Amino acid sequence: MTLCFLGMRPAAEVGAIVRACAGALLDVGAVEGLVLGEPAWLGGRPPRVLAVAIGDPDGELRGVQSRVARALAAIGAYVPEARPFRPHVTVCRVRRGARVDRRGLGELDPPPPLRFGGGAVVLMRSHLGGGGGGGGGGGARYEPLAEVPLAGTG
């Protein structure tokens, strides 16, 4: 799941971004008690993203996101969004111009009940158009650049 979308950043900033995250999370422990929620269409009209909500009953994930966002904004690597953080996992994206009937969402089974936690924040780079999968699709491929373990997890 994405805590802060940075967009295109120069490679020279990676070290500063990792240091900012590490400093912001120095005393933050692992996030526990997260739960998979309901599927939802995101992205307005027409919908562009099918996602599954992540329940954060204790607010720990929101706290991590807030700390990371403030630290990255302080170094000029992130512009905080006006909308509140909405924890979710993206399941699929709809290609521009494709039509989606939101009513079909009601036919999707919710994911099985699953509780999980998180022990690190990972800086990811996306390579657009390299989705792989053998189908020649134009999806993204993701590359982890650095990992910041949360306290007591690494």
C-alpha positions in Angstrom: 0.0 0.0 0.0 1.2 3.5 -0.7 1.8 5.9 2.3 3.1 8.8 0.2 3.2 9.0 -3.6 6.3 11.0 -4.4 6.0 11.0 -8.2 9.2 11.5 -10.2 12.1 12.3 -8.0 15.8 12.6 -8.9 17.8 9.5 -8.0 20.2 11.8 -6.0 17.3 12.4 -3.5 17.0 8.7 -2.5 19.4 9.0 0.4 17.7 12.1 1.8 14.3 10.5 1.5 15.4 7.3 3.3 17.1 9.4 6.1 13.9 11.5 6.5 11.8 8.4 6.8 14.2 6.7 9.3 14.3 9.8 11.4 10.5 10.1 11.4 10.1 6.5 12.4 12.9 6.1 14.9 10.7 5.3 17.8 7.7 3.8 16.0 7.0 0.1 16.5 5.5 -2.4 14.1 1.9 -1.7 13.1 -0.4 -4.4 14.3 -4.1 -5.2 13.9 -4.7 -4.2 10.3 -7.5 -5.9 8.6 -8.6 -6.4 5.0 -11.9 -4.5 4.4 -14.4 -4.2 1.6 -13.6 -3.8 -2.1 -14.2 -0.2 -3.5 -13.9 1.6 -6.7 -11.7 4.7 -6.5 -10.8 7.5 -8.9 -14.1 9.3 -9.6 -16.1 8.9 -12.8 -15.4 6.7 -14.5 -13.7 4.6 -11.8 -10.1 3.9 -12.5 -8.9 1.7 -9.6 -10.4 -1.3 -7.8 -9.0 -1.4 -4.3 -9.5 -3.2 -1.0 -9.7 -1.0 2.1 -7.3 -1.6 4.9 -8.9 -1.2 8.4 -6.7 0.5 10.9 -8.7 0.3 14.1 -6.0 1.7 16.4 -4.9 4.4 14.0 -1.3 3.1 14.0 -1.0 3.1 10.2 -2.4 6.6 10.0 0.2 7.7 12.5 3.1 6.2 10.5 1.7 7.8 7.3 1.4 11.2 9.0 5.0 11.0 10.3 6.4 10.0 7.0 4.4 12.7 5.1 5.6 15.4 7.5 9.2 14.3 7.2 9.1 14.1 3.4 7.3 17.4 3.1 10.0 19.0 5.3 12.7 18.1 2.8 10.6 19.1 -0.2 10.2 15.5 -1.5 6.4 15.3 -1.0 3.4 17.6 -1.3 0.7 16.4 1.2 -2.6 15.7 -0.4 -5.7 17.7 0.6 -7.8 14.6 1.0 -7.3 12.4 4.1 -5.2 9.3 3.9 -7.3 6.3 2.8 -5.4 3.1 3.5 -6.0 0.5 0.7 -4.4 -2.0 -1.5 -4.8 -1.6 -5.2 -6.2 -4.7 -6.9 -6.3 -3.5 -10.5 -6.4 -0.4 -12.6 -8.8 0.3 -15.4 -7.2 1.5 -18.7 -8.1 5.0 -19.8 -11.2 4.8 -22.0 -12.4 1.5 -20.7 -15.9 1.4 -19.2 -16.7 -0.1 -15.8 -20.1 -0.7 -14.4 -19.8 0.1 -10.7 -23.0 -1.9 -10.0 -20.9 -5.0 -10.7 -18.9 -4.3 -7.5 -21.8 -5.7 -5.5 -21.2 -9.0 -7.1 -17.6 -9.2 -5.9 -17.0 -11.3 -2.8 -15.2 -9.5 -0.1 -11.7 -10.8 0.7 -11.5 -13.4 3.5 -11.1 -11.9 7.0 -7.4 -11.4 7.4 -5.5 -9.6 10.2 -1.9 -8.5 9.5 0.7 -6.0 10.5 3.6 -4.1 9.0 7.2 -3.9 10.1 8.9 -1.6 7.6 8.4 1.3 5.2 9.8 0.6 1.8 10.8 3.1 -0.8 9.6 1.8 -4.2 10.4 2.8 -7.7 7.9 2.0 -10.4 8.9 1.2 -14.0 5.8 1.9 -16.1 4.9 -0.2 -19.0 6.9 -3.2 -17.9 4.2 -5.3 -16.3 5.4 -8.7 -17.5 3.1 -11.5 -16.8 3.5 -12.9 -20.3 0.5 -11.0 -21.7 2.3 -8.1 -23.1 0.4 -5.8 -20.8 1.5 -2.3 -20.0 1.4 -2.6 -16.2 4.1 -1.3 -13.9 7.0 -3.3 -12.4 8.1 -2.3 -8.9 11.6 -2.2 -7.5 12.4 -1.7 -3.8 15.1 0.8 -3.3 15.4 1.0 0.4 13.7 -0.3 3.6 13.3 1.4 6.9 12.4 -1.1 9.6 10.0 0.0 12.3 11.4 -0.2 15.9 11.8 -3.7 17.2 11.3 -5.4 13.8 14.7 -5.5 12.3 
